């Protein structure tokens, strides 16, 4: 939510997390690009495990664990990454640049092996 001051947004996030706890949640989730200091303050002010989305402001796993974050999600990161790469590839193909697509070494055999191994784990 980009409405209000940082102090107001923080207060609102804490209030909502407390309401989730009161409603029976065993953890809470605060999305957004959150800096280290804000994450520390959230952990100290919310009495349930905190989950965040990894972001460019603060993303040190060991430090997040020390602070008390209990789950980090990649959120939409993987799909945004793939979309970006797909758009780059489409531009290359449009411009008759086949270099990137032809240097890919992920074969059908590798794909089949990956999925065969992954399905055994279930």
Secondary structure by P-SEA (a helix, b strand, c coil): cccccaaaaaaaaaaaaaaaaaaccccccccccccaaaaaaaaaccccbbbbccccccccaaaaaaaccccccccaaaaaaaaaaaaaaaaaaaaccccccccccccaaaaaaaaaaaaaac
